[in-house]
Amino acid sequence: MSSSMEPEVKRFLVKILKGISVLVLWLIFNVLIGLYLQWAFIYDHINLFNIIFYSWILISLPAVIYYLYKLWNK
């Protein structure tokens, strides 16, 4: 069964889906860790979990941006 979609359009839609899925998974993971486990909240003082969470955000956000940049420059 052959697809009636043009190959260029199909590649473009796959890029869009990959980009959206990476962003959504990254956001869901960070919301889960930050809000559900309350690692994003600083109550009385900064603890180890706050440092881990915000370090993860600072490291993973440029990695996600880099992935999206490479994805769209193929």
C-alpha positions in Angstrom: 0.0 0.0 0.0 1.6 3.3 -1.1 1.2 6.6 0.7 -0.5 9.4 -1.2 1.6 11.9 0.7 4.6 13.6 -1.0 7.9 12.6 0.5 8.9 16.2 1.3 5.6 16.9 3.1 6.0 13.6 5.0 9.5 14.5 6.2 8.3 18.0 7.2 5.5 16.5 9.3 7.8 14.0 10.9 10.1 16.9 11.9 7.2 18.7 13.5 6.1 15.6 15.4 9.6 14.9 16.6 10.0 18.4 17.8 6.6 18.6 19.6 7.1 15.1 21.2 10.6 16.0 22.5 9.3 19.3 24.0 6.2 17.7 25.5 8.1 14.8 27.1 10.7 17.3 28.5 8.0 19.5 29.9 6.0 16.6 31.4 9.1 15.2 33.0 10.1 18.5 34.5 6.6 19.2 35.8 6.5 15.8 37.4 9.8 16.2 39.1 9.4 19.9 40.0 5.7 20.1 41.0 4.6 16.6 41.9 7.7 15.8 44.0 8.0 19.5 45.0 11.6 19.8 44.0 11.0 23.2 42.4 9.8 24.8 45.7 12.2 26.4 48.1 10.6 26.5 51.5 12.9 27.4 54.4 16.2 26.8 52.7 17.7 25.3 49.6 18.2 21.6 49.8 19.9 19.0 47.7 16.8 18.2 45.6 16.4 21.9 44.6 20.0 22.0 43.4 19.5 18.7 41.5 16.3 19.9 39.9 17.5 23.4 38.8 20.8 21.9 37.6 18.9 19.4 35.5 16.9 22.3 34.0 20.0 24.3 33.2 21.7 21.3 31.6 18.7 19.8 29.8 17.2 22.9 28.3 20.3 23.7 26.1 20.4 20.1 25.1 16.8 20.2 24.0 17.3 23.4 22.1 20.4 21.9 20.5 18.5 18.8 19.4 15.7 21.0 17.9 18.3 23.1 16.1 20.0 20.1 14.6 16.6 18.6 13.7 15.5 21.6 11.8 18.8 22.2 10.1 18.9 18.7 8.4 
